[in-house]
Amino acid sequence: MRHDATPRPATPLARLSAAEAVFSAIRQDIESGTVELGAKLSSEATLASQYGVSRSVIREALRSCNALGLTVTKTGKGTFVVANKVANDLTLGQYSARDLNEARPHIEIPAAGLAATRRSNEDLKHLRGIMEEMLAENEPEAWVGLDAAFHSTIARASGNKVFESVVADIREALAHQSETLNMVADRRHASDDEHLRIIEAIDAGDAKAAEAAMAHHLDAVSVALDSILSSDH
């Protein structure tokens, strides 16, 4: 029998951490059994009203619940609870997080190295512009879009069309992964620092330093992912 889930009494949330707070509350309800398996969550509009946030914030939180394998959203029907613990992998559109993490070092590390020696002044200006926007951006959804643009720009600056094409193909999945890691593992500020080190190396034309900075960033992402996936296993 399908049940409609009744969330805990609403508490207005601070905007900067609103999506994280909503996600945390929904996840806790699911993992504790307050919201039962098979239950249908309240509508986006209802949840937005109950938590005192916008519907876009609710959508961000629900995407992370879906990525963790806790819920499934069916178009026109709503979001349903399908598990009470985190899945063995994250689902990020057509790719899994593990697939991304296995592939990215083979693509983005050499791309960063090539970008350090091949980038144009315009490429560098574009990268710095994206970075400035990321540091000033308070909207989580906008930040993850900039994050994906940052990595795409480096691939394009490498001058290698294969790297550019592959990163463009996984761009949407990268944004979903970044969004989930930011919510669950609070990765945003660390990621900003890692990105700045990548830019510094590319600016200096130091291929080895650029590769090392990108490797450090991707390793940190992998560690954060492992911490999420192992937390309930």
Rosetta blueprint (number, residue, H / E / L):
1 M L
2 R L
3 H L
4 D E
5 A L
6 T L
7 P L
8 R L
9 P L
10 A L
11 T L
12 P L
13 L L
14 A L
15 R H
16 L H
17 S H
18 A H
19 A H
20 E H
21 A H
22 V H
23 F H
24 S H
25 A H
26 I H
27 R H
28 Q H
29 D H
30 I H
31 E H
32 S H
33 G L
34 T L
35 V L
36 E L
37 L L
38 G L
39 A L
40 K E
41 L L
42 S L
43 S L
44 E H
45 A H
46 T H
47 L H
48 A H
49 S H
50 Q H
51 Y H
52 G L
53 V L
54 S L
55 R H
56 S H
57 V H
58 I H
59 R H
60 E H
61 A H
62 L H
63 R H
64 S H
65 C H
66 N H
67 A H
68 L L
69 G L
70 L L
71 T E
72 V E
73 T E
74 K E
75 T L
76 G L
77 K L
78 G E
79 T E
80 F E
81 V E
82 V L
83 A L
84 N L
85 K L
86 V L
87 A L
88 N L
89 D L
90 L L
91 T E
92 L E
93 G L
94 Q L
95 Y E
96 S E
97 A H
98 R H
99 D H
100 L H
101 N H
102 E H
103 A H
104 R H
105 P H
106 H H
107 I H
108 E H
109 I H
110 P H
111 A H
112 A H
113 G H
114 L H
115 A H
116 A H
117 T H
118 R H
119 R L
120 S L
121 N H
122 E H
123 D H
124 L H
125 K H
126 H H
127 L H
128 R H
129 G H
130 I H
131 M H
132 E H
133 E H
134 M H
135 L H
136 A H
137 E L
138 N L
139 E L
140 P H
141 E H
142 A H
143 W H
144 V H
145 G H
146 L H
147 D H
148 A H
149 A H
150 F H
151 H H
152 S H
153 T H
154 I H
155 A H
156 R H
157 A H
158 S L
159 G L
160 N L
161 K H
162 V H
163 F H
164 E H
165 S H
166 V H
167 V H
168 A H
169 D H
170 I L
171 R H
172 E H
173 A H
174 L H
175 A H
176 H H
177 Q H
178 S H
179 E H
180 T H
181 L H
182 N H
183 M H
184 V H
185 A H
186 D L
187 R L
188 R H
189 H H
190 A H
191 S H
192 D H
193 D H
194 E H
195 H H
196 L H
197 R H
198 I H
199 I H
200 E H
201 A H
202 I H
203 D H
204 A H
205 G L
206 D L
207 A H
208 K H
209 A H
210 A H
211 E H
212 A H
213 A H
214 M H
215 A H
216 H H
217 H H
218 L H
219 D H
220 A H
221 V H
222 S H
223 V H
224 A H
225 L H
226 D H
227 S H
228 I H
229 L H
230 S H
231 S L
232 D L
233 H L
